[in-house]
Amino acid sequence: MREKTLCAIVDSDSLTKLEGTDHEIRELLALNDTLQASSAALTDLVVVNDFSEKKEKAADFAEYVTLTMSGELHGLGGHYSVKLSEDADEKEQIAYQAYENAIPVPDSQDAKEFWVTLKETISQYF
């Protein structure tokens, strides 16, 4: 049987789908000696409504889910916490470091500026 290698850029949701397969997680490498590569980050939030009658309980829940449960969050929902869990394995550490080094994916308000900048950058090379 011949071994095959597949390289892919995936998000933390996809890591859960790889469970049970023989795979490795690596940091995103530079394209070459002069061109660096950067991952892009999407962040899901737990938001507390400041006008809620139960905002203290909601804030406690948000803290519990994102900080206290940081080690269990990926197993429950497929996402890693923005806080590295105390018993983080190598995969979580690499995913966490990729998130720390990532640039944020532009939201709809930034989209126009993003596309204009992208077009200007591409036009410099082509």
N, C-alpha and C positions, 0 to 999 in steps of 0.2 A: 504494500500500500504506500502511496506517495503522499508526503506531507504537503499541504498547501498553506499559503499565508495570505491573509486578507487584512488590509489596513483600512480603517474607517475612522472618521471623526464622528463621535456619538455624544449624546447628552446623558445625564445621569439616569433618566428614565430608561434608556436603552440598556444600561448596565444590568438592570434587573432581568431583562429578557435574555441576557447571556449566561445566567446562572445555569450550571450543569454542563456548560461547554468548556472546552480547553481554550482559554483565552488569557491574554495579558493586557494590562492597561499601561500605557506609556505616556509621558509628557509629549506635547506637540513640539516637534523639532523645527529648527530653522530651515528655511527653504534652501539656503546655501550660506556661504561665508558672509555675505553682505545683506541678505534679505531675511529678516526675522519673521516668524509666524506668530500670530496671537489668536488665542481662542476668544470666543464671544460668549457673554454670559446673559442668561435670562434669569430673573429672580422672581419667585413667587413669594408673596407676602401674606402675613397674617396681620390684618388691620383692625385696630380698635377704634370704634366710633366714639369720639370724644363727647358727643352729646347723648350717649346712651345712659339710661338709668343705672345700668350694671357695668359701667366702664371699668371699674376696679377688678371685677371678676373676669371681664374680657381681657384685660391687660395681664392678669395672672395666668389665664389660659394661654395667651400668646407667648408669654415667657416660658411656660411649661413646655409647650409644643416645640418651640424653636431652640431653647437652651437646655432644659432639663432632659428632654427626650432626644437630644441630638444624636445619640448613639443608636436609637431605634427608628428614627425618622425615615431613613432610606428603606428599611425593610417594610415599613408600613405604607409608605406612599411613593417610593421610587425617587425621592429627592434627598439630597444631603443637606444638612443644616449649614448655615453660615458660620457655625461654631464647630470646630473639629472636635469630635467626641474623644473622650479620654482613652478608649480602647480601639481607636481607629486602626483598621488594617491598611495594608499597602495601597489597595485600590481607593479607599476613602481618602488617604493622604494625598495621592496623586490627583484625584478629582478636586479636592479642596485647594491644592496648590494651583491647579489650572483655573479654578474660579477666582482665586486671589489675584492671579496675573492677567485675567481676562479683561477685555474691554466690554462695556455694556452694549447690548444690542439696542439700536436706537428705537425709541417709541414713535408713535405717529406724529408727535410734535417735532421730533428731530428728523423725521424721514426726509423732508424736503432738503434740509441742509446736508444730510447724509448723501443723498443721491447727487446733489450738485457737487459736493466734494469728491465723490467717487468718479463722476464724469470728468472733472478737472484733472484728477490724478491719472485716470486712464489715458486722457488726451495727451499727457506729458510723455507717454511711452509709445503710443500708437498713432 
